[in-house]
Amino acid sequence: MAAKVSRRDFLKLSALAFSSAAFRPFSYWEPGTTGPEPLGVVRVTVGETDVFSEPNVDSPIINRFARDQLVPIFEEIRDPEALPNAPRWYRLRSGFLNSMYTQRVEGRHLNDPVPWVHEEGTLGEITVPYTRAYLNNPLYGWQPVYRLYYQSVHWITKVEGGPDGRQWYQISDESDDNLKYYVPQSHVRLIRSEELTPISPQVPWEDKRIEVSLTQQVLKAYEKERVVLHTLISSGIPGIGSGPIPTATPTGRFNIQVKMPSKHMGDGRITDQVEAYELPGVPWVCFFVDTGVAFHGTYWHDNYGNEMSHGCVNMRPDEAKWLWRWTQPVIEPNEWLKEGFGTQVFVT
């Protein structure tokens, strides 16, 4: 399928054959492999990344990995003389991999199926490194669409039979009321409502604020003068692309305006091309500038402390979830979107 395809053109394409292998990420390591057990597994998040003979970019390149390969890591290395926001290095079976364009995927957590979900939607989190979503076209049958990645969050709206004859979850894409696709139930963890309860709701509005330093690439959340969150972020890279909206994160005083637990970001195309600029299920989004700038969780890099985005403030998914729960306006577990004059944001 071409990288750019309209919805009408997409629906005209003939059905593509698929097999059970389409639902299994390729791994460089499998449980039971001889040798020491790895510390963890990372997913490569770009088209290609280099493996070096030593943990520095001046050493010889000895291997390369492609997007979505799963690579076991055996040690996490940080140069004691490096800056705090410098990327880490991972020791592999052979060579060293920079953490910049990787995502730690904590195993392959499979989930028990449920017989039904609420019609208004239940939030679900992807718990495998990635899964392939399928669109059920009434004319051409099942066709592959997006890859959905570990820690992305989606609205589950139905349980129906999938392309393998088993029960799958229907995902309703918030960007298009008519766009619905399906993933295996075992690849999705339904998020309990108690995970989404507000943090510090008793603290008055005027006593909460967020401060972002673009120079230091640091975010601090305050309750009065007490820091309750201090973490590295990745803000916008100035001057990338050719669109009308600046890609540098703007400075100034703002307020949280809109909160969403799940947002489809990108060009809005239906495609199965992994290189396309489509980011379904971006989690824990707090918009604070009306041009679309937001705090949100990020599953496509691990380079916090350095500029990486098109203007938004990238955060680790767990920390973005915390901020989403802590900020105002308060959003209920079953709300797809909440608007309001929310928590103060200062970007310097």
Backbone hydrogen bonds in HBPLUS format (Angstrom, degrees):
<---DONOR---> <-ACCEPTOR-->    atom                        ^
c    i                          cat <-CA-CA->   ^        H-A-AA   ^      H-
h    n   atom  resd res      DA  || num        DHA   H-A  angle D-A-AA Bond
n    s   type  num  typ     dist DA aas  dist angle  dist       angle   num
A0010-PHE N   A0006-SER O   2.86 MM   4  6.02 155.9  1.92 149.3 156.8     1
A0011-LEU N   A0007-ARG O   3.08 MM   4  6.29 158.0  2.13 149.5 153.6     2
A0012-LYS N   A0009-ASP O   3.08 MM   3  5.22 142.2  2.23  99.1 110.4     3
A0013-LEU N   A0010-PHE O   3.07 MM   3  5.47 154.7  2.14 109.3 116.9     4
A0022-ALA N   A0019-SER O   2.96 MM   3  5.63 156.7  2.01 118.7 125.1     5
A0023-PHE N   A0020-SER O   3.12 MM   3  5.71 161.3  2.16 115.3 120.8     6
A0024-ARG N   A0021-ALA O   3.16 MM   3  5.31 168.3  2.18 110.0 113.4     7
A0028-TYR N   A0070-LEU O   2.79 MM  42  5.63 160.7  1.82 150.6 156.6     8
A0033-THR N   A0030-GLU O   3.10 MM   3  5.85 148.9  2.20 147.1 147.8     9
A0039-LEU N   A0073-ILE O   2.64 MM  34  5.63 139.2  1.80 143.5 157.6    10
A0040-GLY N   A0073-ILE O   3.35 MM  33  5.48 150.0  2.45 142.1 143.1    11
A0073-ILE N   A0040-GLY O   2.91 MM  33  5.48 166.9  1.93 144.4 145.7    12
A0105-VAL N   A0041-VAL O   2.96 MM  64  5.77 171.8  1.97 153.5 156.2    13
A0042-VAL N   A0071-VAL O   2.93 MM  29  5.33 163.1  1.96 146.8 150.4    14
A0071-VAL N   A0042-VAL O   2.82 MM  29  5.33 165.8  1.84 157.8 162.2    15
A0043-ARG N   A0103-GLN O   2.78 MM  60  5.11 156.1  1.84 140.9 147.8    16
A0103-GLN N   A0043-ARG O   2.91 MM  60  5.11 132.9  2.13 135.4 149.0    17
A0044-VAL N   A0069-GLN O   3.04 MM  25  5.59 157.9  2.09 155.1 162.1    18
A0068-ASP N   A0044-VAL O   2.73 MM  24  4.92 169.1  1.75 140.2 140.1    19
A0045-THR N   A0101-TYR O   3.04 MM  56  5.34 173.7  2.05 134.3 134.1    20
A0067-ARG N   A0047-GLY O   3.28 MM  20  4.65 139.3  2.45 111.3 107.9    21
A0049-THR N   A0065-PHE O   2.91 MM  16  5.46 152.1  1.99 153.8 162.0    22
A0065-PHE N   A0049-THR O   2.93 MM  16  5.46 160.5  1.97 156.8 163.1    23
A0051-VAL N   A0063-ASN O   2.79 MM  12  4.90 152.3  1.86 147.2 139.4    24
A0062-ILE N   A0051-VAL O   2.81 MM  11  5.78 155.7  1.87 151.6 160.0    25
A0052-PHE N   A0096-PHE O   2.86 MM  44  5.14 161.2  1.89 155.7 153.7    26
A0096-PHE N   A0052-PHE O   2.76 MM  44  5.14 147.4  1.87 146.9 156.7    27
A0053-SER N   A0060-PRO O   2.87 MM   7  5.61 146.6  1.98 161.0 171.1    28
A0056-ASN N   A0054-GLU O   2.76 MM   2  5.60 141.4  1.90 102.6  93.3    29
A0059-SER N   A0056-ASN O   3.24 MM   3  5.88 167.9  2.26 117.0 120.7    30
A0069-GLN N   A0066-ALA O   3.15 MM   3  5.84 158.1  2.20 139.7 139.5    31
A0074-PHE N   A0091-ARG O   2.79 MM  17  5.51 172.4  1.79 171.2 172.1    32
A0091-ARG N   A0075-GLU O   2.91 MM  16  5.06 161.4  1.94 141.7 147.9    33
A0077-ILE N   A0089-TRP O   2.74 MM  12  4.98 175.3  1.74 156.9 157.3    34
A0089-TRP N   A0077-ILE O   2.89 MM  12  4.98 162.0  1.93 151.8 155.8    35
A0082-ALA N   A0079-ASP O   2.94 MM   3  5.20 159.9  1.98 112.7 119.4    36
A0086-ALA N   A0083-LEU O   3.00 MM   3  5.30 164.7  2.02 120.4 120.9    37
A0099-SER N   A0088-ARG O   2.92 MM  11  5.32 162.6  1.95 151.9 148.1    38
A0090-TYR N   A0097-LEU O   2.77 MM   7  5.11 155.6  1.83 147.3 155.9    39
A0097-LEU N   A0090-TYR O   2.87 MM   7  5.11 158.5  1.91 146.5 153.3    40
A0092-LEU N   A0095-GLY O   2.90 MM   3  5.46 174.8  1.90 156.7 155.8    41
A0102-THR N   A0099-SER O   3.22 MM   3  5.36 132.5  2.46 131.7 121.7    42
A0302-ASP N   A0100-MET O   2.91 MM 202  4.98 175.6  1.91 142.7 143.2    43
A0107-GLY N   A0105-VAL O   2.72 MM   2  5.75 128.3  1.98 116.4  99.8    44
A0111-ASN N   A0186-SER O   2.84 MM  75  4.34 147.5  1.94 113.2 123.7    45
A0121-GLY N   A0118-HIS O   2.97 MM   3  5.32 152.8  2.04 108.5 117.4    46
A0122-THR N   A0156-ILE O   2.85 MM  34  5.09 153.2  1.92 141.4 150.2    47
A0156-ILE N   A0122-THR O   2.79 MM  34  5.09 167.5  1.81 147.9 149.3    48
A0191-ILE N   A0123-LEU O   2.86 MM  68  5.57 172.4  1.87 148.2 150.7    49
A0124-GLY N   A0154-HIS O   2.82 MM  30  5.32 153.5  1.89 155.3 163.2    50
A0154-HIS N   A0124-GLY O   2.84 MM  30  5.32 158.7  1.89 153.1 160.4    51
A0125-GLU N   A0189-ARG O   2.81 MM  64  5.13 161.8  1.85 143.8 146.5    52
A0189-ARG N   A0125-GLU O   2.80 MM  64  5.13 169.3  1.81 150.5 152.9    53
A0126-ILE N   A0152-SER O   3.06 MM  26  5.72 160.4  2.10 158.5 164.7    54
A0151-GLN N   A0126-ILE O   3.01 MM  25  5.35 168.8  2.02 148.4 144.7    55
A0127-THR N   A0187-HIS O   3.10 MM  60  5.73 161.1  2.13 137.2 142.5    56
A0150-TYR N   A0129-PRO O   3.16 MM  21  4.87 153.7  2.23 127.7 121.9    57
A0131-THR N   A0148-LEU O   2.88 MM  17  5.33 148.7  1.98 147.4 157.7    58
A0148-LEU N   A0131-THR O   2.81 MM  17  5.33 166.0  1.83 161.7 165.2    59
A0133-ALA N   A0146-TYR O   2.86 MM  13  5.49 174.3  1.86 175.3 177.0    60
A0145-VAL N   A0133-ALA O   2.83 MM  12  5.50 165.6  1.85 152.7 148.9    61
A0134-TYR N   A0182-TYR O   2.91 MM  48  5.17 154.2  1.98 140.0 148.5    62
A0182-TYR N   A0134-TYR O   2.79 MM  48  5.17 153.7  1.86 140.1 148.9    63
A0135-LEU N   A0143-GLN O   2.77 MM   8  5.24 166.3  1.79 163.0 161.5    64
A0143-GLN N   A0135-LEU O   2.84 MM   8  5.24 155.5  1.90 151.1 159.5    65
A0137-ASN N   A0141-GLY O   2.84 MM   4  4.77 155.4  1.90 135.1 128.8    66
A0141-GLY N   A0137-ASN O   2.75 MM   4  4.77 138.9  1.92 146.7 144.5    67
A0152-SER N   A0149-TYR O   2.92 MM   3  5.61 156.6  1.97 141.5 143.1    68
A0153-VAL N   A0281-GLY O   2.95 MM 128  4.74 158.0  2.00 131.9 132.2    69
A0172-SER N   A0155-TRP O   3.04 MM  17  5.76 155.1  2.11 156.8 164.2    70
A0157-THR N   A0170-GLN O   2.91 MM  13  5.68 159.3  1.96 150.2 157.1    71
A0170-GLN N   A0158-LYS O   2.79 MM  12  4.95 166.1  1.81 146.5 146.0    72
A0160-GLU N   A0168-TRP O   2.98 MM   8  5.48 159.0  2.02 156.5 161.5    73
A0168-TRP N   A0160-GLU O   2.60 MM   8  5.48 174.6  1.60 167.4 166.0    74
A0162-GLY N   A0166-ARG O   2.65 MM   4  5.57 160.2  1.68 169.1 174.3    75
A0165-GLY N   A0162-GLY O   3.08 MM   3  5.37 163.8  2.11 115.5 118.3    76
A0169-TYR N   A0183-VAL O   2.90 MM  14  5.51 156.1  1.95 173.0 169.5    77
A0183-VAL N   A0169-TYR O   3.06 MM  14  5.51 149.1  2.16 145.5 155.1    78
A0171-ILE N   A0181-TYR O   2.62 MM  10  5.29 171.4  1.63 172.1 173.3    79
A0181-TYR N   A0171-ILE O   3.02 MM  10  5.29 150.9  2.11 144.1 151.3    80
A0173-ASP N   A0179-LEU O   3.03 MM   6  5.65 167.4  2.05 162.5 165.8    81
A0176-ASP N   A0173-ASP O   3.14 MM   3  5.83 166.7  2.16 121.9 125.6    82
A0179-LEU N   A0176-ASP O   3.05 MM   3  5.30 162.4  2.08 113.4 119.1    83
A0187-HIS N   A0184-PRO O   3.15 MM   3  5.63 157.7  2.20 112.9 119.5    84
A0188-VAL N   A0185-GLN O   3.14 MM   3  5.60 169.6  2.15 121.7 123.0    85
A0195-GLU N   A0192-ARG O   3.02 MM   3  5.58 154.3  2.08 114.2 122.0    86
A0196-LEU N   A0193-SER O   3.00 MM   3  5.44 159.2  2.04 113.5 120.3    87
A0199-ILE N   A0325-ARG O   3.19 MM 126  5.61 159.3  2.24 110.5 113.5    88
A0203-VAL N   A0200-SER O   3.21 MM   3  5.68 163.4  2.24 113.7 118.5    89
A0207-ASP N   A0204-PRO O   2.97 MM   3  5.40 154.4  2.04 113.3 121.6    90
A0208-LYS N   A0205-TRP O   3.28 MM   3  5.77 171.3  2.29 116.8 119.1    91
A0224-LYS N   A0207-ASP O   2.64 MM  17  4.73 156.4  1.69 143.0 147.4    92
A0209-ARG N   A0222-TYR O   3.18 MM  13  5.33 150.1  2.27 138.4 141.9    93
A0222-TYR N   A0209-ARG O   2.83 MM  13  5.33 171.3  1.84 164.1 166.5    94
A0210-ILE N   A0344-GLN O   2.92 MM 134  6.22 146.3  2.03 141.1 151.9    95
A0346-PHE N   A0210-ILE O   2.77 MM 136  6.12 158.8  1.82 159.4 166.8    96
A0211-GLU N   A0220-LYS O   2.81 MM   9  5.23 168.5  1.82 160.9 165.0    97
A0220-LYS N   A0211-GLU O   2.85 MM   9  5.23 158.3  1.89 155.1 162.0    98
A0212-VAL N   A0346-PHE O   2.80 MM 134  6.19 161.3  1.84 164.3 167.7    99
A0348-THR N   A0212-VAL O   2.94 MM 136  6.29 167.8  1.96 172.9 174.3   100
A0213-SER N   A0218-VAL O   2.89 MM   5  5.31 165.1  1.91 158.4 163.4   101
A0217-GLN N   A0213-SER O   2.72 MM   4  5.49 122.8  2.05 132.9 149.2   102
A0218-VAL N   A0213-SER O   3.15 MM   5  5.31 149.1  2.25 138.6 147.1   103
A0233-ILE N   A0217-GLN O   3.03 MM  16  5.41 157.6  2.08 128.4 130.7   104
A0219-LEU N   A0231-THR O   2.83 MM  12  5.44 166.5  1.85 166.3 170.6   105
A0231-THR N   A0219-LEU O   2.95 MM  12  5.44 161.4  1.99 154.8 160.9   106
A0221-ALA N   A0229-LEU O   2.84 MM   8  4.99 154.0  1.91 141.3 147.3   107
A0228-VAL N   A0221-ALA O   2.78 MM   7  5.62 163.8  1.81 155.3 161.0   108
A0223-GLU N   A0226-ARG O   2.88 MM   3  5.24 156.6  1.94 149.9 157.1   109
A0226-ARG N   A0223-GLU O   3.04 MM   3  5.24 163.7  2.07 127.3 127.7   110
A0305-GLY N   A0233-ILE O   2.76 MM  72  5.32 154.3  1.83 128.6 132.8   111
A0234-SER N   A0314-ASN O   3.13 MM  80  4.90 151.4  2.22 131.9 136.4   112
A0314-ASN N   A0234-SER O   2.76 MM  80  4.90 161.2  1.80 155.8 149.2   113
A0308-MET N   A0235-SER O   2.90 MM  73  6.05 147.9  2.00 163.4 169.6   114
A0309-SER N   A0235-SER O   3.03 MM  74  5.62 171.6  2.04 133.5 133.3   115
A0237-ILE N   A0309-SER O   2.90 MM  72  5.84 159.2  1.95 152.4 145.9   116
A0252-GLY N   A0347-VAL O   2.85 MM  95  5.27 161.7  1.88 141.4 145.1   117
A0347-VAL N   A0252-GLY O   2.90 MM  95  5.27 172.7  1.90 160.1 161.8   118
A0254-PHE N   A0345-VAL O   2.73 MM  91  4.91 167.1  1.75 154.9 158.1   119
A0345-VAL N   A0254-PHE O   2.83 MM  91  4.91 160.4  1.87 134.0 130.7   120
A0256-ILE N   A0343-THR O   2.87 MM  87  5.31 153.5  1.94 143.5 151.8   121
A0342-GLY N   A0256-ILE O   2.81 MM  86  4.54 151.8  1.89 165.0 159.5   122
A0257-GLN N   A0287-PHE O   2.75 MM  30  5.69 171.3  1.76 158.0 161.0   123
A0340-GLY N   A0257-GLN O   2.99 MM  83  5.40 147.2  2.10 149.9 152.0   124
A0287-PHE N   A0258-VAL O   2.77 MM  29  5.12 149.9  1.85 161.0 165.9   125
A0259-LYS N   A0338-LYS O   2.86 MM  79  5.20 152.5  1.93 145.2 154.5   126
A0338-LYS N   A0259-LYS O   2.96 MM  79  5.20 143.7  2.09 146.5 155.3   127
A0260-MET N   A0285-VAL O   2.90 MM  25  5.13 161.4  1.94 146.6 151.5   128
A0285-VAL N   A0260-MET O   2.77 MM  25  5.13 149.4  1.86 173.3 175.8   129
A0284-TRP N   A0261-PRO O   3.03 MM  23  4.39 150.0  2.12 117.6 115.7   130
A0263-LYS N   A0282-VAL O   3.00 MM  19  5.08 141.8  2.15 133.3 144.9   131
A0282-VAL N   A0263-LYS O   2.88 MM  19  5.08 145.9  2.00 146.8 142.9   132
A0265-MET N   A0279-LEU O   3.07 MM  14  5.00 161.8  2.11 132.7 128.9   133
A0279-LEU N   A0265-MET O   2.75 MM  14  5.00 161.8  1.78 163.3 156.9   134
A0267-ASP N   A0277-TYR O   2.94 MM  10  6.06 153.1  2.01 168.6 176.7   135
A0276-ALA N   A0273-GLN O   3.17 MM   3  5.54 158.7  2.22 109.4 115.9   136
A0278-GLU N   A0276-ALA O   2.88 MM   2  5.62 130.5  2.13 107.4  92.2   137
A0297-GLY N   A0283-PRO O   2.86 MM  14  5.18 165.8  1.88 161.4 161.6   138
A0286-CYS N   A0295-PHE O   2.86 MM   9  5.11 158.2  1.91 150.9 156.1   139
A0295-PHE N   A0286-CYS O   2.92 MM   9  5.11 155.4  1.98 137.9 139.6   140
A0288-PHE N   A0293-VAL O   2.95 MM   5  6.11 162.9  1.98 155.1 158.9   141
A0292-GLY N   A0289-VAL O   3.01 MM   3  5.82 158.2  2.06 127.9 130.4   142
A0313-VAL N   A0294-ALA O   2.81 MM  19  6.03 170.8  1.81 153.7 156.8   143
A0296-HIS N   A0313-VAL O   3.22 MM  17  6.57 150.5  2.32 162.9 159.4   144
A0315-MET N   A0296-HIS O   2.93 MM  19  5.86 136.3  2.13 159.4 160.9   145
A0298-THR N   A0315-MET O   2.98 MM  17  5.86 125.9  2.28 170.4 173.8   146
A0319-GLU N   A0316-ARG O   3.00 MM   3  5.39 119.9  2.38 110.1 125.1   147
A0320-ALA N   A0316-ARG O   2.86 MM   4  6.07 156.5  1.91 161.1 168.8   148
A0321-LYS N   A0317-PRO O   2.94 MM   4  6.11 150.8  2.02 146.8 154.2   149
A0322-TRP N   A0318-ASP O   3.12 MM   4  6.37 151.4  2.20 136.8 144.2   150
A0323-LEU N   A0319-GLU O   2.97 MM   4  6.24 163.4  2.00 148.6 152.4   151
A0324-TRP N   A0320-ALA O   2.87 MM   4  6.03 156.0  1.93 145.7 152.8   152
A0325-ARG N   A0321-LYS O   3.03 MM   4  6.26 149.7  2.13 145.9 152.9   153
A0326-TRP N   A0322-TRP O   2.94 MM   4  6.12 144.6  2.07 146.3 157.1   154
A0327-THR N   A0323-LEU O   2.92 MM   4  5.94 156.4  1.98 156.8 159.6   155
A0343-THR N   A0328-GLN O   2.91 MM  15  5.14 148.7  2.01 131.7 130.6   156
A0335-GLU N   A0332-GLU O   3.05 MM   3  5.34 168.1  2.06 118.5 121.4   157
